[in-house]
Each structure stands twice: as structure tokens, then as C-alpha cells.
Amino acid sequence: MKLKKINPPRLSLLAVALIVFPFLSFGQEEKKVVPDGTDGSTLTVPEKDSTTGKTTNLEENERDAKFSTFKIGLGYIGDYVTFTESETFKQQMDSAKLELKPMFKTRDFRILGSGKFNTKRTFAWKFAFMYDGDKDEWLVRETGFNIGVPELAGHIFIGRTKEGYSMVKVMNGHSPWGAERQMALDVIPILADGIKYYGSLEKSTIFWNVGYYNDVLSEGQGFSTFEQQFDARVGFLPIHNKETHRVLYVAGNYRYGNPNKGKITLKSRPEANTIPQIINTGSFSADNATSLGGEIYYSTGRFLAGTEFMTHNFHSDISDHKFIGGNLIFTYLFSKSAIRPYNTTSSVFGFVQVKNPVFKGGWGAWEGVLMFSTLDLDDKEIKGGKFWRITPMVNWYMTRVIRMEFIYGYGMLDRYNLQGAVQFYQARIQFTLL
């Protein structure tokens, strides 16, 4: 009998369904945890029963072996996008030789493994593989070793990780309030290979992450557009009340790097993963690049308001170029029991905590979101285009594992001496077991 071939998106969705549904309704308890990487994800520190000697406090997807704990994680994101184009926008797409198509597509499917070695010093390991629906290939994601250095009030991660520029860029890709990160951050590669030191001082509420990366191992991969780079994020919390969940976060970001072979191309999607990069500089000369930015967020646990703006500067013997972008965001969780916690170890906001999941008779948690973002890729002779978008959306956190998103977007493209409007209608389903 001839077997029918199952494509990766269907296979990944089936795998997620079979594995995550048994965990949809188990409770959340306060446990001692340590970071497994730099994005806010954690591992439970095992505690043994004094009588039986058995570990009693691990999650359902964690196990305790003699030398290390082991945790398995999965994630799936599927996106549907359709749109309405103005006649001017259609002309712009014709000039760019791009075609927009309404479709459902797997954005990504992730398999993760991590654990804490049974050592006195915090010493964790992590590997992650992801199927990229856009490129139709498997990629290595955050993978490496995380070492606690309490002497330096932090941790050191060695391996492949997020560079560290911008809080939302550091956050786990399944946890931010929006479907995609703002366009201005597309200039910064999502991953890099190197070493990152991150930490915080609880009394002074100062936090930081600094890292150095190069392309010795990643040269030729799509995300590796720089030969080497240095990143830093430094900030403080003027307000941080753990009981009321009130947080005021203020930080600055800095990045310096050398583009591969003295060339760089900047491009960005309009915050819809199935849509092509509608603004694009094409390749231009750049011996080095500096990005500078600032970000501020205020949260009450249920309400969140924030803004982040940045400038990307590229220098060569031929010419210098500057590109700017930023965003504004407002979110509100309508459920009184739901909160978006702040993680002081990685200095990021975490996953929304759902206290009344759908499969226990509740309504989960509903969140309203309003965002504005913009990116300008025009400078001097480079005409990559300008685009801004306003996005009202609703997140439905059915359980801590299942999230659905209902998104509307209105945007304006300024390119080819034309200004064209486009409307996006998006929906997303997301499964996350970490």
C-alpha cells in the first residue's frame, strides 16, 4: 500500500495536538526556577521528598535524571492573512515585482529540549530546532549553555541566542502582545552565535545584557548578515512592585557591527508573516553599522503601555546612511485574574498567566491591543520606501497553551513616488508548551 506524504505544516500541527492537549488544564504553582536561556523561559529546580527520595515538584513535561533534569517543549504558529489593496498600492507592488496572496501558512513549528545539571552552581543546557514555514527549512534556534554567576549578579550564556538589542526582541517569540515584532527591529538579526552576560541588581533595580557575536559557525545562514557585532541593553526600574505588578521599565539599546563583505540589504514585512518584504533598500555598501534606541514601558499587570524608537546608522567610504523607526503600544487584559508578569532575571515581560482556562469551565483571558509602528528605509540615493501601520487586535488566551489572535491592520506605503493604502485581515492560532 502506498503511503500518502504528509507535509511539514500538517505534521507539525498533528504533533503539537497530540502532545500539548494532555497539559491544557494542569495548574500553575509557585516553584523555584532558573533560566534555561536568555528569553525568560525557566526550568524547575527539583525538590525531593525526604522520605521517598523522589522528585515531587516538576512540571508534567519535566523529568529528573541522575545528572540533569530534562524538559521538552513544543510550539506551533499558524497564520491566515488576507487583505484589501488600493489601486495605488497595487501599482507599487507591480513596480516592486511583488504579489500578495491570501493564504493560511505555518509560520513555525518548534521543538525544544533543556535541563539543569545537578551541580551546586546553576548550569543549564538548551537546544531548539524550528521549522521555518517561510523558508521551508529546519533551523537551529537558541542552543547553548547557561551558567549562573551570582558573584556578578547574573548569568552567562554561550551559544546561539538573541543578541540582546530591545526587550521585545529578547522575549520568547510566542510571548509578545502582537503577532509580529515592530518593523524597525527587522534591521537587527534575530539570532547570533557568541557569548552574552546578563543580570540585574535587585536593590538598585538596574539591569543589563551585553554580548559579543560572530559568524564563524553561522556564515551563509539567512539570519547571519554581520561578520561580528556587539550589543548592549542597559536600564532600570523606577517602579517595581511585585505585589501589585506595577512596573516602570526604562532602557537604552546599543549595537555595533560589521556587515558581511561590506554590503547590507535592509528589508521588512508589514508585520504579517505571509506577506513579502514590501520595503527594501537593495544591497548597498556598509563597512560598519551602529544602532541606537530607547524604550519605556509601564505595566499594572493587566494594562501595558510602551514605546520604542531607534535609529540605524551605516557607514562606508562611499556614503553614510541613516534609517529610523519605532512604535507605540497599548494593551489591556479584561480578565481580572490574568496578568502579564515581569521577569527580573532576563529583564523581560513574560507569558500571560491564565487562571480560568476554557477547559476548566472558564473563558480564559481576553486582551485588547492597539499598536502603531513605522519604518523609513529612504535616505539619500537609497529609496527602500516608508511604511506605517496601525493595528487594533484581540488576543484570546484560551489556556496557558492555546492562544488565538484576531487582527486588523491599516497601513500606508510611500514608495516609487506614490502613497498607497492597504488593509490586512489576519488570524493566528498558537500552541506553546514550554
N, C-alpha and C positions, 0 to 999 in steps of 0.2 A: 504494500500500500504506500502511495506517495504522500509524504507529509507536506502540509502547506507551510510555507515560510512565514514566520511571524516577524513583522518589522520592529525595530528597536523601540519606537514610541509605545506601541501596544504591549510589547513585552515588559517594558519598564512600568507601565501603569498597572499591569496584572501583578507584577512582583510587589509593588507598593501595597496594593489592595490586600493581598494575601498575608503580608507581614504586619501592616500597621493596624488593621481592624481589631485584632485582639487587645490592643493597647488604648482603645479610644476612650475608655472611661475610668482607668485606674487613677487614683488620687495623687495629689501633689503634697509632699511633706517637706518640712524644713530639715535639710540634711547638710552635713559638712561636705563641701565640694571644693575642687581645684580646677583650674583651667586646663583644657586639653590642647588648646591652641590660642590664637590671639583674637578671635571674633566674638568672644563671650560665651561660647559653649563650655560645658563643665563635665567633670567626672565626679562620681560619688566616692568619698573616702570610706572604705569598708570598715564596718564595726562588727566584731564577733561576739556571739553570745558567750558569756563567761562559763556557762555550764556545758553547752554542747560544742562550743568552738566553731559553730557555723556562722557565716556572714548573714546578717539579718536585714540590712538596710539598703541593699542595692535595688535599682530600678529593674523592671522586667527585661529590659534589653541590655543589662549588665551582668557579668559573671566575674567571680573571683577565683583566680588560679594561684598556684604557689608563688610565682614570681611576679605576677601582674594581674590587674583587673582587665577585663575586655568588654568593650561596649560596641554594639553595632548600630548604625544609623542609616536611614534612608530618606531621600527627598525626591519629590516629583513636582514639576510645574507644567501645566498645560495652558496655553493661551489661545483665545479666539479673538480676532480683530477684524472689523470691517470699518468702512469709512465713507465719507461724502466729500468729494473734491470739487472745489470751484473750477471754473474754466481756466482761470489764470494759473491755478496750481497744476492743472493737467498740462498746460504749456511748459511749466517749469520742469515737470517730470519728463516730458518729451525731450527737452533740452539736455537734461541730465542722463538721458537714456535709462530711466528707471521706470519700473512698472509696479504699482501697488495691487496686491491681490488679497481679497478677503479669505481668511483661512483659519483653521484650528491647527496648532502645531505644538509639539512637545518642545518646551523651552530647554529643560534639562532634567536629567534623572541622575541622582547622586547615591553612591554607596560609600559609607564611611565606617572606619574602624578606629578605635582609640582605647587607651588604657593608662593606668597609673602603675608604675613599677612599685613593688613592695620595698621601698627604700625610705630611710629616715628623711632625706631631703626630697621635696616634691620633684618627681622626674616622670614626665608623661610622654607618650608617643601617640602619633596620629597618622593615618593615611586616608586619602579621599580620592575617589575616581568619579568622573562625571561624564555622562553622555551629553554632548552639546548638540541640540536639535538644529541649530542654525548651520553649523559646520558638518553635521552628521559624522562626528568622530568622538572617541573617548579621550579624555584629558585627565592628567593628574592635577588635583586641586591642593588645598592646604595639607601638606605632608611634611612631617619632621618630628623634632624632639623639643619639648618644653621643659625648662629647668627652673625651679624656684630659686631665687637668690634673695632671701629675706635680709641679708646683710646690705643689699642695695635697694630694698623696699620694692622688689618687683620680680620679674621673670625674664628669661632669655629664651627665645625661640630660634632654632636653627633648622632651616629647610626652606620649603616653598610656602609662602604666606602672602597675605595682603600687605602692601607696602607700608601703610600707616598714615597716608595723607587723607584727611577727612574722616570724621566719625562714621558717617553712613557708609563710606567705602570700606571701613574696617568691619562693620556689622555683618553678621551672617546674612547671606543673600536672601534667606527666607523670612527674615525678621523685620525689615523696614516697613514703614506705613504705606509707601507707594509701590506700584507694580515694578517700576524700574527706578534706579538712581537718576538724579538730575543729569541733564546733557553735559553740563560743564565738566563733570567728572569723567567723561569718556576720554578726555585727553590723558588721564592718568591710567596706566596699565592696571588691570585688576589683580595681577599676581606678580611675584618676583622670587628669585632664589637668593637667599642670603641669611643674614642674622638680624634679629630685632630684639631690642631691650625695651620693655615696657613696665610701668609701675606707677605708684601713687603714694602720697603722704597723707594719711587719714586726718591728722590734726590740722595741717595747713591746707588740706583739700587740693593740693597741687597734683597734677597727673601729667604723664608724658609717654611717648613712644618714639624711639629713634631707630633707624635701621640702615644698613648698607647692603646693596644687592648688585649682582652682575649676571651676565648671560652665558657664563661658562657652560652650564648644563642646559639652558633653555634656548640657546641661539637657534633661530629658524622657526620657533613656535609663534603662533599668531599674537599672543599677548606680549612677547618679548621684543619691544620696539626700541629699547635702550641697551647700550653696551654695559653701562653701570649707572647707578643712581643712589642718592642719599635722601632719606625722608625724615621729617620730624613733625610731631604734633605735640604741642605743649599747651596746657590750660589749667583752669582752676574752677572750683565750685563755690561761688559766693553764697549759695544756698544749697544745703543738702540735709534734709530731714528724713531719716529712714522711716519714722513712724507715719508721717503724713504723705510721704513720697514726693514732697516738693523738692525740685532740683532746678538750679540755675547753672547752666553749663556755658563756659566761655573758653574758646580755644583758638590758637593760631596754627596754621599749617605751612610748612616749607618743604620744597623739593628741588633738588638739583640733579641733573643727569646729562649724559652724552648719548644722543640718538645714534642708532646703528649706521655706520658708514657715512656719517654726516648728513643723513637725509631723514625726513619725517613726513608722515601724512596724518592729518587730523580729520576725523570724521565722526558723525554722531547720528544715531537713530532718534526719532521724535518720541522717545520714551514708550515705544511699542516694539516688542522684540521681533515680530514678524515683518515689520516694515523696513525697507532698505535705509542706508545712511543718506538722508536727503541733503545734509550739508557736508561738504568735503573739500578740503583745501587742495587736494592733489599733492604730489611729492614736492617738497621744497628743501633747500639747504638749511642745516642747523647743526652747528658744532656742539652747542650746549643749550640747555633749557632750564629755566627757573620758574617754578610755580609758587605763588604766594596767595594765601587765603585766610579768611576769618570766619568763624561760625559761632552762633549763640542759640541756645535752646532753653526754654522754660517749660517745666512739666509739673503738674499736680498729681501725676499718676494716671488720671483719666484725660486731662486736657494737655495738649502739647502744642507749643508754637515755636517756630525757629526760622532761622535764615542762614544762608551760607553763600558767600561770594568769593570769587577768585580771579586771578589774572595769570595767564600762561605766557611766558616770555621766551622767545627763541632767538639765538644769536649765531651769526656766521660772518665770515669776512665779506660776504656779498651783501647781506642786508639783515636788519633786525625786525622782528615781528612780535606783536602783542595781541592776544585774544582774551576776551573777558566773558564771564558768565556767572550765573548764580540762581538762587531760588528763594521762595518763601513757602512755608508750610504751616497748616493749622489742622489739628486732629482732635477728635473728641470721642471717648468711649461712653456710649449711652448706658451700658450696664454699670450699676453702682459697685458691683463686686469685682469688676475687671480693672486691671491696672497694667501699665507698661513700665516694668521696673528698670532701674538704672543699675548697671553692673560696674562696681568700683574697681574690679581687678583689671578689666580690659578698657574701662572708661567709655562704655557704650550703653545705649538703651537695648534692652533685651526683648524677648518674645512676649506678647500679650498673655497674661495669665487668665485662663478661663476657669471660673469657679462653678458655672452652671452649664455643663456641656449638653448638647442636644440629645445624646444617647442616654442621659440620665434624667430626661424629662424637662430640661431647661431650654433656653433659647440661645445658649452660647453667649457671645459678646458681639455687639454691633458697633462699628466705628465709622464716623463720618470724617472725610479728609478733603481738604481744599489745598491745592498746590499751584504755584506759578513758577515757571523756570524759563531761562533764556540762555542762549549761547551765540556769540558773534564770532564767526570764523572769517570775517573780512578784515584785511589790513594791507594797505598799500596796493601792490600789484596782485596780491592773493585775494581771490573772490570765492571763498568757500561757502558764503551765504550766512544769513542770520535767521534764527528761528526762535519764536517764543510760543509757549503753550500754557494754558490754564486748565487745570484738571480737578473737577469735583468727582469723588468716588466714594464707594461704600465697601468696607471690609466686613465680612461675616465670619467670625471665628467660631465655627460650629463646635469644635473641641480643641484641645491643645495640639491636635494632629492635623485637623482638616480646616482649611481656610478657603473662602471664596471671595472674589473681588468683582465688583461691578463698576465700570469705569467709563467716564465720558471725557473727551478731550477736545478743546478747540485751539487751533494753532495758526500762526501766520508765518509764511516763509518769504523772506526778502532775498531774492537771488535772480540773476540774469536780468537786472533792471526791472523786475516785476515783483509784485506783492500778491501772493496767493494764499487763500484760506483753505483749511482742511479741518474736518471733524472726524474724530475717532470714537468708535463704539467697541469697547473691549470687555472681555470677561476672562477670569482666570480661576482655575482650580489648583489647589496646592495641598500636598501631603508632606508633613515634616515629622520625622521621628528621630530625635537626637538625644 
